[in-house]
Amino acid sequence: MDGQPVTIQAAVALHQAGAWDRAAQAYEQILTADPQNVDALHLTGVIAHQRGEYEDAIRWIQRALQLRPRNATFHNNLGNAFQAVGRYDAAEQHFQTALEISPQSVDARFNLGALRQEQGQWNAALAEFAAVVRQQPGMAKAYHRLGMIFKRQGQLAEAERCLSEALVHDPDFDEAALLLAKTHCAAGRTDEALEQFERLCAKSPQQIDAHFELAATLLDCGRYDEAIVQLSNVIQRAPEHARAHHHLGVAHLRRLHLTEAEVCFREAVRLRPDFAMAHNSLGSLLRERGELSAAADCFSESFRLLPQAAEPRANLAGILQLQGRPTEAIAAYRSALQIDDSSARIHSNLLMTLHYDPELSAEEIFEEHQRWSRRHVVPTAAAPRLKNNPLQSRPLRIGYLSADFRAHSVASFIEPLLKAHDRRAVHVSCYSDVTAPDDVTVRLKTHADTWRDVQGKTDQEVLKMIIDDEIDILVDLAGHTGGNRLQVLAQRAAPVQITHLGYGGTTGIPAIDYRLTDVVADPPGESRRHVEELAYLRSGIFCYAPPLNAPPVAPAPCLENGYVTFGSFNNLAKINSSVVKLWAAILHDMPTSRLFMKSHSFLDAATREDFLRMFSQHGINPARLDLLGQVATLREHLELYGRIDIALDSFPYTGATTTCESLWMGVPVVTLRGHQYVGRLSASLLTQIGCPELIAETPQAYQEIACTLTENLPRLGNVRTQLREQMAQSPVCDAANAAREMETLYRDMWQRWCRGNRKAG
């Protein structure tokens, strides 16, 4: 400028070159010389808008419009400025005026669509963007906007089409490429999504969003180790990326790297104190470590920050369940479902918790299972896609589906069957959804003819895998427990579908044909509370594999102590106020006796104190109770039975694995026969090993059996020396017989299907 008059053309050149400060000075000089220069007024407003000085932009452009009121570009840019400050009515008015003046103004129509989109007027926005691409078919950003809206509305195929079109017209449109990859994820095409993310990351190494989304997709796919590497890279480049710290914590938590996960979650909360889901995830970690009260505080903070999030409320319900407070847990789950009644998983958690409440009838529980099915299962006709050969006598392809092929109670009961199956009669495939495989997983894998890792795969991918494997009989081992794949079975993955072991009742899903049980756990007439047909095993529900490293049976401690020690190693979720009341009455009957309990929940000091307080309210001195939180190994756990004379079973949800462990370690178990399957698990086991005298029909009888066992301590010691052998010789430990019976049952079910009958009679 050097003292020379500045032309508008020179000022515009500076503006277009990005030299905003020099351009602004040039416009100012022009306006000093000519205050009515309409272009300088307008463009000064444009620079103000670009700088984020929206109110200044409005004033400058309004001055330009006073001089040239029929300029469509001015109206369009003024609309942008009004939209930036949230004055949507004024913005709409100016966009509409621009279109009245210049109906072919693509910019004004695009901006009107963007305004509609920002206001949540999705269909109106779609109409505007569709009009834009009709006028200007090569406008990539309009296709991108269409893709955004279609994805939000769940029209994924349309979203993919529009985003692909955007990239045709602008191959360097990274934002469209990123959204296309996310849409592939939403459509369940994770392989395509990962390829798209990887291409974008390779093309734009500094594109942090792409690297983060790639890591997040790997996390969703269950590829935790890869996700950890990618997320660590994101954090190295962007240390303040709170979501990356959070997701890294989730990946570590899934791998049970608890120390690393805690560091990540706490850093995410430090970076963003209002990060509700980071508080929620920290709570999940603390729950895993047994710090229940601290976990509850995290969940409470999470839903304080995000009142409309169902997940933290459901997680708080889980804490209440682990503390033996089923009624409160049920109320909390129902509160979560009021926020999100579409969550099949939260509803399944509610179903599981119902079994712990002593006040609920079997009919009420069955009705809730039917509600789950009506809400979450999409009806499907018989699946013509199944291509199984209906030859009745050929070897059968059996599939076992579970998230618990690991150190878990289900593994204790399924391993002997897998090992004992007759490979001339059946081919065994295991579909493992295990998050953190362990030594048990490795061992189980050796017992399967085919092993499929389905962790991180979608239900549709698992469904296709099972159908392609031509599984004849699919056995679900989860029911409504964590990690279940009930939606796969709901779509008919195999001709015959069974539920077994993992869950204590009906699934509520019509496509599941049978539930395996026995006459003790489900006496005749129980079928009225199941949508599946009950198929009875003469040898009982459970086939138990005693731990290989179990220590020898220890002498009864009462012989040395001179007093009886009662005990329970059941999950505290099963120990409700009714159980405490009855156990307190037994302790009153025998003033010198003690109660020894072990539960993961007792790692939490507040939970432990609350439990002691419950006994105090029934007049029991807390000094008579020994509460232990956890031990390091299974052998140490089993050695603790050497401190117990008599095991007291929980109700209405009895033990299964704990009952087997107790009996194997020589400790008799007193149980109360319940009014549904979960209340008769121990009764089934005790019947099979020949100890029906330990089964009580009423709380009073339960109390009497416990007291009678203490009347003759030498006899109690003698029982202890005989129980392991008695159990070893019983059907409970006869894997070969259990496998043959199971295979016969499978064959009967298969033959009936081949003859056109869905279920065996």
C-alpha positions in Angstrom: 0.0 0.0 0.0 3.0 2.3 0.7 0.8 5.4 0.6 -0.7 4.3 -2.8 -4.5 4.0 -3.0 -5.7 0.4 -2.4 -7.9 -1.2 -5.0 -10.7 -3.6 -4.0 -9.1 -6.1 -6.3 -5.8 -6.0 -4.4 -7.6 -6.3 -1.1 -9.6 -9.3 -2.3 -6.3 -10.9 -3.5 -4.9 -10.6 0.0 -8.1 -12.0 1.4 -8.1 -15.0 -0.9 -4.4 -15.6 -0.1 -5.3 -16.0 3.6 -3.6 -12.7 4.6 -6.6 -11.7 6.7 -4.9 -8.9 8.7 -3.5 -7.2 5.7 -6.8 -7.6 3.8 -8.7 -6.1 6.7 -6.3 -3.1 6.7 -6.8 -2.8 3.0 -10.6 -2.8 3.3 -10.3 -0.3 6.1 -8.3 2.1 3.9 -10.9 1.7 1.1 -13.7 2.5 3.5 -11.8 5.5 4.9 -11.7 6.8 1.4 -15.1 5.6 0.4 -17.5 4.7 3.3 -20.1 3.5 0.9 -17.9 0.9 -0.8 -20.4 -1.9 -0.6 -17.9 -4.7 -1.4 -15.4 -3.5 1.3 -18.3 -3.4 3.8 -19.4 -6.9 2.9 -15.9 -8.4 2.9 -14.9 -6.8 6.2 -17.9 -8.7 7.6 -16.7 -11.9 5.9 -13.3 -11.5 7.6 -14.9 -10.9 10.9 -16.9 -14.1 10.5 -13.8 -16.0 9.6 -12.2 -14.8 12.8 -15.2 -15.8 14.9 -16.2 -12.2 15.5 -19.8 -12.9 14.6 -21.6 -9.9 16.0 -19.1 -7.6 14.1 -19.8 -9.7 11.0 -23.5 -9.1 11.3 -23.1 -5.3 11.6 -20.7 -5.0 8.6 -22.9 -7.2 6.3 -26.1 -5.4 7.4 -24.5 -2.1 6.3 -23.6 -3.6 3.0 -27.2 -4.8 2.6 -28.6 -1.4 3.3 -26.8 -0.2 0.2 -27.5 -3.3 -1.9 -30.6 -5.1 -0.5 -31.1 -7.5 -3.4 -27.7 -9.1 -3.3 -28.1 -12.9 -2.7 -24.5 -13.4 -1.6 -24.8 -10.8 1.1 -28.0 -12.4 2.4 -26.4 -15.8 2.3 -23.3 -14.6 4.3 -25.4 -12.7 6.8 -27.5 -15.9 7.3 -24.2 -17.7 8.1 -23.3 -15.1 10.7 -26.8 -15.3 12.4 -26.6 -19.1 12.5 -23.2 -18.9 14.2 -24.7 -16.9 17.1 -27.7 -19.2 17.3 -30.3 -16.7 15.8 -31.8 -19.4 13.6 -35.0 -17.5 12.6 -33.0 -14.6 11.3 -30.5 -17.0 9.5 -33.4 -18.8 7.8 -35.0 -15.6 6.7 -31.7 -14.5 5.0 -31.1 -17.9 3.4 -34.7 -17.8 2.0 -34.3 -14.3 0.8 -31.1 -15.3 -1.0 -32.9 -18.1 -2.7 -35.8 -15.8 -3.7 -33.3 -13.5 -5.3 -31.3 -16.3 -6.9 -33.2 -19.6 -7.0 -30.1 -21.4 -8.4 -27.9 -20.3 -5.5 -26.3 -23.6 -4.5 -24.5 -22.0 -1.5 -27.7 -20.6 0.0 -29.5 -23.8 -0.5 -26.6 -25.8 1.1 -26.5 -23.4 4.0 -30.2 -23.6 4.5 -29.8 -27.4 4.6 -27.0 -27.1 7.2 -29.3 -24.9 9.3 -32.1 -27.4 9.1 -29.6 -30.1 10.1 -28.3 -28.1 13.1 -31.9 -27.6 14.3 -32.6 -31.4 14.0 -35.0 -31.0 11.1 -33.6 -34.0 9.4 -36.1 -34.6 6.6 -36.1 -30.9 5.7 -32.3 -30.9 5.6 -32.3 -34.0 3.4 -34.6 -32.3 0.9 -32.3 -29.2 0.7 -29.2 -31.3 0.2 -30.9 -33.5 -2.3 -31.8 -30.4 -4.3 -28.2 -29.2 -4.1 -26.8 -32.4 -5.7 -29.5 -32.2 -8.4 -28.3 -28.7 -9.2 -24.6 -29.4 -8.8 -24.0 -33.2 -9.0 -20.3 -32.8 -8.2 -20.7 -31.1 -4.8 -19.0 -33.5 -2.5 -19.8 -31.7 0.7 -23.5 -32.0 0.0 -23.2 -35.8 -0.4 -21.3 -35.8 2.8 -24.1 -34.0 4.6 -26.6 -36.5 3.1 -24.5 -39.3 4.4 -24.4 -37.8 7.9 -28.2 -37.6 8.1 -28.8 -41.0 6.6 -26.4 -42.6 9.1 -28.1 -40.8 11.9 -31.5 -42.1 10.8 -30.2 -45.6 10.5 -30.4 -45.7 6.7 -26.9 -47.1 6.4 -27.0 -48.3 2.8 -28.1 -44.8 1.7 -25.4 -43.2 3.9 -22.7 -45.4 2.4 -23.9 -44.6 -1.2 -23.8 -40.8 -0.5 -20.4 -40.9 1.3 -18.9 -43.0 -1.5 -20.2 -40.5 -4.0 -18.6 -37.6 -2.0 -15.3 -39.4 -2.3 -15.7 -40.0 -6.0 -16.0 -36.2 -6.5 -13.3 -35.4 -3.9 -10.9 -38.3 -3.1 -9.1 -36.1 -0.6 -12.3 -35.5 1.5 -10.9 -37.1 4.7 -14.0 -36.2 6.8 -16.2 -38.1 4.3 -13.8 -41.1 4.3 -13.8 -41.2 8.1 -17.6 -41.1 8.2 -17.8 -43.8 5.6 -15.6 -46.1 7.7 -17.8 -45.4 10.8 -20.9 -46.2 8.7 -19.3 -49.5 7.6 -18.9 -50.2 11.4 -22.5 -49.4 12.1 -23.6 -51.7 9.3 -21.6 -54.6 10.8 -19.0 -54.6 8.0 -16.0 -54.3 10.3 -13.5 -55.6 7.8 -14.4 -52.9 5.3 -14.3 -50.3 8.1 -10.9 -51.3 9.2 -9.6 -51.2 5.6 -11.0 -47.7 5.2 -9.5 -46.5 8.5 -6.1 -48.0 7.6 -6.1 -46.3 4.2 -7.0 -43.0 5.8 -4.3 -43.4 8.5 -1.7 -44.2 5.8 -2.8 -41.3 3.6 -3.0 -38.8 6.5 -0.7 -39.9 9.3 -1.5 -36.8 11.4 -5.2 -37.5 11.2 -5.7 -38.2 14.9 -9.4 -38.9 14.5 -8.8 -41.6 12.0 -6.2 -43.3 14.2 -8.5 -43.1 17.2 -11.5 -44.5 15.2 -9.3 -47.3 13.9 -8.3 -48.1 17.5 -11.9 -47.9 18.7 -13.0 -50.3 16.0 -10.3 -52.8 16.9 -11.6 -52.5 20.5 -15.1 -53.2 19.4 -13.9 -56.2 17.4 -12.3 -57.7 20.5 -8.8 -57.2 19.1 -7.6 -55.7 22.4 -3.8 -56.1 21.9 -3.9 -54.2 18.6 -6.2 -51.6 20.1 -3.8 -51.0 22.9 -1.0 -50.4 20.5 -3.1 -48.0 18.3 -4.5 -46.1 21.3 -1.0 -45.7 22.8 0.1 -44.2 19.5 -2.8 -41.8 19.6 -1.9 -40.7 23.2 1.7 -40.2 22.2 0.6 -37.8 19.5 -2.2 -36.2 21.5 -1.6 -36.6 25.2 -4.7 -34.6 26.1 -7.1 -36.9 24.2 -9.3 -38.0 27.0 -11.4 -40.5 24.9 -8.1 -42.2 23.9 -7.1 -42.6 27.5 -10.6 -44.0 28.3 -10.6 -46.5 25.4 -7.1 -47.6 26.3 -8.4 -48.3 29.8 -11.3 -50.3 28.5 -8.9 -52.4 26.4 -6.7 -53.1 29.4 -9.7 -53.9 31.5 -10.9 -56.4 29.0 -7.5 -58.0 29.2 -7.8 -57.8 33.0 -4.7 -55.5 33.2 -6.3 -53.8 36.2 -3.4 -51.5 37.2 -3.0 -50.2 33.7 -6.7 -49.7 33.3 -7.0 -47.6 36.5 -4.2 -45.3 35.4 -6.0 -44.7 32.1 -9.4 -44.1 33.5 -8.1 -41.7 36.2 -6.2 -39.7 33.5 -9.4 -39.5 31.4 -11.3 -38.1 34.4 -8.4 -35.7 35.2 -8.5 -34.4 31.6 -12.3 -34.2 31.6 -13.9 -34.2 35.0 -17.3 -34.2 33.4 -16.5 -37.3 31.3 -19.5 -39.4 32.5 -18.5 -42.7 30.8 -15.0 -42.5 32.2 -16.4 -42.4 35.7 -18.6 -45.3 34.7 -15.6 -47.3 33.4 -13.6 -46.5 36.5 -16.5 -47.9 38.5 -16.4 -51.1 36.5 -12.7 -51.5 37.2 -13.2 -50.9 41.0 -16.1 -53.5 40.9 -13.7 -56.0 39.3 -11.3 -55.4 42.2 -14.1 -55.8 44.8 -14.1 -52.2 45.8 -17.9 -52.1 45.7 -18.6 -48.9 47.6 -16.1 -46.9 45.6 -17.5 -48.4 42.4 -21.0 -47.3 43.4 -19.7 -43.8 44.0 -18.3 -43.7 40.4 -21.6 -45.0 38.9 -23.5 -42.4 40.9 -21.3 -39.6 39.6 -21.6 -40.9 36.1 -25.4 -40.7 36.0 -25.3 -37.4 37.9 -23.3 -36.0 35.0 -25.4 -37.8 32.4 -28.9 -38.4 33.8 -30.2 -40.0 30.7 -27.5 -42.7 30.5 -28.9 -46.1 31.4 -25.5 -47.9 31.7 -24.4 -46.3 35.0 -27.8 -47.0 36.6 -27.6 -50.6 35.5 -24.0 -50.9 36.8 -25.2 -49.5 40.2 -27.9 -52.2 40.2 -25.1 -54.8 39.7 -23.3 -53.5 42.8 -26.5 -53.7 44.9 -26.9 -57.3 43.6 -23.3 -58.2 44.7 -24.1 -56.8 48.1 -27.0 -59.1 48.6 -29.7 -56.5 48.1 -31.8 -58.0 45.4 -34.9 -55.8 45.9 -33.0 -52.6 45.5 -31.0 -54.0 42.6 -34.2 -54.9 40.8 -35.6 -51.4 41.3 -32.3 -49.9 39.9 -32.5 -52.1 36.8 -36.0 -51.1 36.2 -35.0 -47.4 36.5 -32.3 -48.0 33.9 -34.8 -49.6 31.6 -37.1 -46.7 31.9 -34.3 -44.7 30.3 -33.4 -47.3 27.7 -36.0 -50.0 27.3 -34.3 -51.2 24.1 -31.3 -52.6 25.9 -31.6 -56.4 25.8 -28.5 -56.7 27.9 -29.8 -54.6 30.8 -33.1 -56.4 30.7 -31.2 -59.7 30.8 -29.4 -58.5 33.9 -32.8 -57.7 35.5 -34.0 -61.3 34.7 -30.9 -62.8 36.3 -31.4 -60.7 39.4 -35.1 -61.6 39.8 -34.0 -65.1 40.7 -32.2 -63.8 43.8 -35.3 -62.1 45.3 -37.1 -64.4 47.9 -40.3 -62.5 47.6 -40.9 -63.1 43.9 -42.9 -66.1 42.6 -41.8 -68.3 39.7 -44.8 -67.1 37.8 -43.8 -63.4 38.1 -40.3 -64.3 36.9 -41.6 -66.2 34.0 -43.8 -63.3 33.0 -40.8 -61.0 32.9 -38.9 -63.4 30.7 -41.9 -63.4 28.3 -41.8 -59.5 28.3 -38.1 -59.7 27.4 -38.8 -61.9 24.5 -41.7 -59.7 23.2 -39.5 -56.6 23.6 -36.2 -57.8 22.1 -36.8 -60.8 19.9 -37.7 -60.2 16.3 -40.1 -63.1 15.2 -38.5 -65.2 12.5 -40.0 -68.0 10.3 -38.4 -71.4 10.0 -35.0 -70.7 8.4 -34.9 -72.0 4.8 -31.2 -71.0 4.7 -30.3 -74.0 6.9 -28.7 -76.7 4.7 -28.2 -79.6 7.2 -28.6 -83.0 5.7 -31.7 -84.6 7.4 -30.1 -88.1 7.6 -31.1 -89.5 10.9 -28.2 -91.9 11.5 -25.2 -89.9 10.5 -22.7 -88.4 13.0 -24.1 -85.2 14.5 -22.4 -81.8 14.5 -22.8 -80.4 18.0 -22.0 -76.7 18.7 -21.4 -75.3 22.2 -21.7 -71.5 22.5 -20.3 -69.7 25.5 -18.4 -66.7 26.9 -17.3 -68.9 29.8 -14.8 -71.3 28.3 -12.4 -70.1 31.0 -11.9 -70.4 34.8 -15.6 -70.3 35.4 -18.2 -72.6 37.0 -19.6 -73.5 33.5 -16.2 -74.8 32.5 -16.2 -77.2 35.5 -19.4 -78.8 34.2 -18.8 -78.7 30.4 -15.2 -79.9 30.3 -15.9 -83.5 31.3 -18.6 -83.8 28.6 -16.4 -82.3 25.9 -13.7 -84.7 26.8 -15.9 -87.8 27.0 -18.0 -87.3 23.8 -17.8 -90.2 21.4 -16.3 -88.8 18.3 -17.9 -91.6 16.2 -21.3 -90.2 17.2 -20.7 -86.5 17.3 -18.4 -83.8 16.0 -17.9 -81.1 18.6 -17.5 -77.4 17.7 -17.0 -74.7 20.4 -17.8 -71.1 19.7 -15.8 -69.2 22.3 -16.7 -65.6 23.2 -14.1 -65.3 25.9 -12.7 -61.8 26.5 -9.6 -62.9 28.4 -8.6 -66.5 27.6 -6.7 -68.3 30.3 -5.2 -71.8 31.0 -8.7 -73.3 31.2 -9.4 -71.9 27.7 -6.3 -73.5 26.4 -7.2 -76.9 27.9 -10.8 -76.8 26.7 -9.6 -76.0 23.2 -7.9 -79.4 23.1 -11.2 -81.2 23.7 -13.0 -79.6 20.7 -12.8 -80.9 17.1 -13.4 -77.3 15.9 -12.7 -74.2 17.9 -14.1 -70.8 16.8 -13.1 -67.6 18.5 -16.1 -65.3 18.1 -15.0 -62.6 20.5 -15.8 -59.2 19.0 -17.8 -60.6 16.1 -21.3 -59.3 15.5 -24.3 -61.5 16.1 -24.8 -61.7 12.3 -21.2 -62.9 11.8 -21.6 -65.5 14.5 -25.0 -66.6 13.0 -23.4 -67.0 9.6 -20.4 -68.9 11.0 -22.7 -71.5 12.8 -24.9 -71.9 9.7 -21.8 -72.3 7.4 -20.5 -75.0 9.8 -23.8 -76.8 9.4 -24.2 -77.3 13.1 -27.1 -79.7 13.7 -27.6 -79.1 17.4 -26.5 -75.8 19.0 -26.2 -75.7 22.8 -26.3 -72.3 24.5 -24.4 -72.3 27.8 -25.2 -68.8 28.9 -28.9 -68.0 29.0 -29.3 -64.4 30.3 -25.9 -64.3 31.8 -23.1 -61.9 30.7 -21.7 -62.3 27.2 -24.7 -64.3 26.0 -25.5 -64.6 22.3 -29.2 -65.2 22.6 -30.0 -63.0 19.6 -28.0 -65.5 17.5 -30.3 -68.4 18.7 -33.4 -66.2 18.3 -32.6 -66.1 14.5 -32.4 -69.9 14.3 -28.7 -70.7 13.9 -29.3 -74.5 13.9 -32.1 -77.0 13.3 -32.2 -77.9 17.0 -31.3 -75.4 19.7 -30.8 -76.1 23.4 -30.0 -74.1 26.5 -28.1 -75.7 29.3 -26.1 -75.1 32.5 -25.3 -71.3 32.4 -28.7 -69.9 33.4 -31.4 -70.8 36.0 -34.6 -70.7 34.0 -36.3 -70.2 30.7 -34.7 -68.0 28.0 -38.1 -66.8 26.9 -37.0 -67.3 23.2 -39.4 -69.5 21.1 -36.6 -70.5 18.7 -34.8 -72.3 21.6 -36.3 -75.8 21.5 -35.2 -77.4 24.7 -33.8 -76.8 28.2 -31.9 -79.6 29.8 -32.8 -80.4 33.4 -33.6 -83.3 35.7 -36.7 -84.4 37.8 -35.3 -82.9 41.0 -34.5 -79.5 39.6 -37.7 -79.3 37.5 -40.4 -81.7 38.7 -43.2 -82.7 36.3 -45.4 -79.7 35.7 -42.6 -77.2 35.6 -42.9 -76.9 31.8 -45.7 -74.4 32.2 -43.1 -71.8 33.2 -40.9 -72.4 30.1 -41.2 -71.6 26.4 -38.6 -74.4 25.8 -39.5 -78.1 26.2 -37.9 -79.6 29.2 -35.6 -82.5 28.3 -34.7 -84.7 31.3 -31.3 -86.2 32.1 -31.6 -89.2 34.3 -28.0 -88.7 35.6 -28.8 -85.2 36.7 -28.0 -81.7 35.3 -24.4 -81.6 36.4 -21.4 -83.6 35.4 -18.6 -82.3 37.6 -14.8 -82.4 36.9 -13.1 -82.2 40.4 -10.1 -79.9 40.3 -6.9 -81.8 39.4 -4.9 -80.1 42.2 -7.5 -80.4 44.9 -5.9 -80.9 48.3 -6.7 -84.0 50.4 -9.8 -83.8 52.6 -8.8 -82.3 56.0 -10.1 -83.6 59.3 -13.3 -82.0 60.6 -12.1 -78.9 62.5 -14.8 -79.4 65.2 -12.9 -82.5 66.4 -10.0 -80.3 67.4 -11.9 -77.0 68.1 -14.7 -78.6 70.2 -17.2 -76.4 68.5 -18.9 -76.4 65.0 -18.0 -74.0 62.3 -20.6 -73.3 59.7 -19.6 -71.9 56.4 -20.6 -70.5 53.0 -18.4 -69.6 50.0 -21.4 -68.6 47.8 -21.5 -65.4 46.0 -22.8 -62.7 48.3 -25.5 -61.9 45.8 -27.2 -65.1 47.0 -27.1 -64.1 50.7 -30.2 -61.9 51.2 -31.8 -60.8 54.4 -33.9 -64.0 54.7 -30.8 -66.1 54.5 -29.1 -64.0 57.2 -32.2 -64.4 59.5 -32.2 -68.2 59.2 -28.5 -68.5 59.7 -28.7 -66.2 62.7 -31.3 -68.5 64.2 -29.0 -71.5 63.7 -26.2 -69.6 65.5 -28.6 -68.8 68.3 -29.3 -72.6 68.7 -25.6 -73.3 69.0 -24.1 -70.5 71.1 -20.5 -71.8 70.7 -20.7 -72.2 66.9 -19.1 -69.9 64.4 -19.7 -68.8 60.8 -16.9 -68.6 58.3 -17.7 -67.0 54.9 -15.7 -66.1 51.8 -16.9 -63.9 49.0 -15.3 -61.5 46.6 -17.7 -58.8 47.8 -16.0 -58.9 51.3 -13.0 -57.2 49.8 -15.1 -54.0 50.2 -14.9 -52.8 53.9 -18.3 -51.1 53.8 -20.0 -54.1 52.4 -18.4 -56.3 55.1 -19.5 -53.9 57.8 -23.1 -53.8 56.5 -23.1 -57.6 56.5 -21.9 -57.8 60.1 -24.5 -55.2 61.1 -27.3 -57.4 59.6 -26.2 -60.3 62.0 -26.0 -57.9 64.9 -29.6 -56.9 64.3 -30.5 -60.6 64.9 -28.5 -60.6 68.1 -25.3 -62.3 66.8 -22.0 -60.9 68.0 -19.9 -60.0 65.0 -16.9 -61.6 66.7 -18.5 -65.0 65.9 -18.2 -64.3 62.1 -15.1 -64.7 60.0 -15.4 -62.9 56.7 -12.7 -63.4 54.0 -12.6 -61.6 50.7 -10.4 -63.6 48.3 -7.5 -65.9 48.0 -5.0 -66.1 45.1 -5.4 -69.7 43.8 -8.0 -72.4 43.5 -6.0 -74.7 45.7 -5.9 -72.1 48.5 -9.7 -71.7 48.0 -10.3 -75.4 48.4 -8.0 -75.6 51.4 -10.3 -73.2 53.2 -12.9 -75.9 53.4 -10.6 -77.4 56.1 -12.0 -74.6 58.4 -15.6 -75.6 57.9 -17.6 -78.4 59.4 -21.0 -77.8 57.7 -21.8 -75.7 54.7 -25.0 -73.7 54.8 -26.6 -73.3 51.3 -28.1 -70.0 50.1 -31.7 -69.5 49.0 -33.8 -68.9 46.9 -30.7 -69.3 44.6 -28.7 -72.2 45.8 -25.1 -73.2 45.1 -23.9 -75.4 42.3 -20.1 -75.2 41.8 -19.7 -74.2 45.5 -21.9 -77.2 46.5 -19.7 -79.6 44.4 -16.5 -78.1 45.8 -17.8 -78.4 49.4 -18.8 -82.0 48.9 -15.6 -82.9 47.2 -13.7 -81.4 50.2 -15.8 -83.6 52.6 -18.1 -80.9 53.9 -21.8 -81.7 54.0 -24.2 -79.1 52.5 -27.6 -78.3 54.1 -29.9 -76.9 51.5 -33.5 -75.7 51.3 -35.5 -76.9 48.3 -36.9 -73.9 46.5 -39.9 -73.3 44.2 -37.9 -73.0 41.0 -34.9 -74.5 39.2 -32.3 -72.2 40.8 -33.6 -73.2 44.2 -33.1 -76.9 43.6 -29.6 -77.1 42.2 -28.0 -78.3 45.4 -31.0 -80.7 45.9 -30.3 -82.2 42.5 -26.6 -82.7 43.4 -27.4 -84.1 46.9 -29.9 -86.6 45.4 -27.4 -87.8 42.8 -24.7 -88.5 45.4 -27.1 -90.2 47.8 -27.5 -87.5 50.5 -31.2 -86.6 50.4 -31.3 -86.3 54.2 -29.5 -82.9 53.7 -32.4 -81.5 51.7 -34.9 -79.4 53.8 -38.4 -78.7 52.6 -39.0 -75.7 55.0 -36.8 -73.2 56.8 -37.6 -74.9 60.1 -36.4 -78.2 58.7 -33.2 -76.6 57.4 -32.5 -75.3 60.9 -33.2 -78.8 62.4 -30.9 -80.6 59.9 -28.1 -78.2 60.7 -28.6 -78.7 64.4 -28.9 -82.5 64.1 -25.6 -82.7 62.3 -23.8 -81.0 65.2 -25.2 -83.4 67.9 -22.6 -86.1 67.2 -19.2 -84.6 66.3 -17.4 -88.0 65.7 -20.2 -89.0 63.3 -19.8 -85.6 61.5 -16.1 -86.3 61.2 -16.8 -89.8 59.8 -19.2 -88.3 57.1 -16.4 -86.0 56.1 -14.0 -88.9 55.4 -16.6 -90.6 53.1 -18.1 -87.8 51.1 -15.4 -87.5 48.4 -15.5 -91.2 47.5 -19.3 -91.2 47.7 -19.3 -88.3 45.2 -16.6 -89.9 43.0 -18.7 -93.0 42.6 -21.9 -91.1 41.9 -23.4 -90.1 38.5 -22.2 -86.5 39.2 -18.6 -87.6 38.4 -19.4 -90.2 35.8 -18.5 -88.3 32.6 -18.7 -91.3 30.3 -22.2 -92.1 31.3 -23.3 -88.5 31.2 -21.9 -88.1 27.7 -23.6 -91.2 26.4 -26.9 -90.1 27.9 -26.5 -86.6 26.3 -25.7 -88.1 22.9 -28.8 -90.3 23.1 -30.9 -87.2 23.9 -29.3 -85.3 21.1 -30.0 -88.2 18.7 -33.7 -88.3 19.7 -34.0 -84.6 19.2 -32.3 -84.8 15.8 -34.4 -87.7 14.6 -37.6 -85.9 15.5 -36.4 -82.8 13.6 -35.7 -85.0 10.6 -39.2 -86.4 10.8 -40.6 -82.8 10.8 -41.2 -82.4 14.5 -39.4 -79.4 16.0 -39.3 -80.8 19.5 -38.9 -84.1 21.2 -41.8 -85.2 23.3 
